[in-house]
Amino acid sequence: GESGEVTVSSYPKPPFPKREIIKFKQPFMDRPAVMYGIKMIDSAYNKNTRADVKLLWVRPEAFSILMKSAYDSHLYGLGVSWMACL
């Protein structure tokens, strides 16, 4: 298996939505299962905090996620931890 983190941040202009492609150090023999979770959120203090992270696709050599704010939230940073295994 393999694990890692992806962090996207920018201030004062929010960088979202943001697509990220994460390449594995070594390709898997088959398409792995990918688990992920939000690790960090940096948001405006005077707005609701809503974040959305979606797994777009998974291949033996890489996967892609979409990180975005939801509704009227202003996110300046979002961190995601992930783990992939067969």
N, C-alpha and C positions, 0 to 999 in steps of 0.2 A: 504494500500500500504506500500511499504518499499523502502528505498533508502540507498545508501552507496558509498564507493570508494574502488578501488583496485589500489595499486601502486607497481610496480616492478622496482627495480633498482640494478645496480651492476657496479662497476668501478674497474679496467680498462677493465675487460672482459665483453662484452655485454651479458645480460641474455636471449636474444631473439632467437628463438621464445619461448613463455611461455604460457602454458595453465593454466587457473585458474578456479576452481570450487567455486562458491559463494553459500553458504547455507543460506536460509532465516531463520530469527529468529523463525518464525512460518510458517508452510506450508500453502499455499493458498488452497482454495476449488477446484480450477481448475487451468489449466496452465495459468499463468499470461502473460501479455504483458511486455516486458523488453525494455526500452529505455536506450541508453548509449551514452557517448561522451568522447572524449579525453580531459582531464583536464590539463595534464602536459607532457612535452617532454623534455628530457635531451639528447642532441645529440652532436656529434663531430663538432667542429667549422669549420672544413675544408671539410666537406662532406655535400651533400644534406640531408635535413631532410624529411624523408618519413616514415610514420607509418601506420600500418594496424591493425585494431581491428575487429574481427568477432565474432558474437554470434554463438556458435556451437550447443547448445541445451538448451531447457527450460523445466523444470518439476515443479510441484506444490511445491516441497521442495527445489529446487536449479536450477542454470543455470551455463553454462560454456562459457568462452570466450577465444579466441586465440589472443594474442598480439604479433606482430612481426614487425621487420623493413622491409622495402621494397627496393628491388634492392640493390644499393651499400651504403645505409645509415648505419651509426653506431649509434645506440641508446643505451644509458646507463640507461635510465629511462623512464617509461611511466606510466601515471596515468589515470584512467578511472573512471568517475562518472556514476552511474546507478540508475534507478528507475524502480520498478516493481509494477504493479497493475492489477486488473481484469477489 
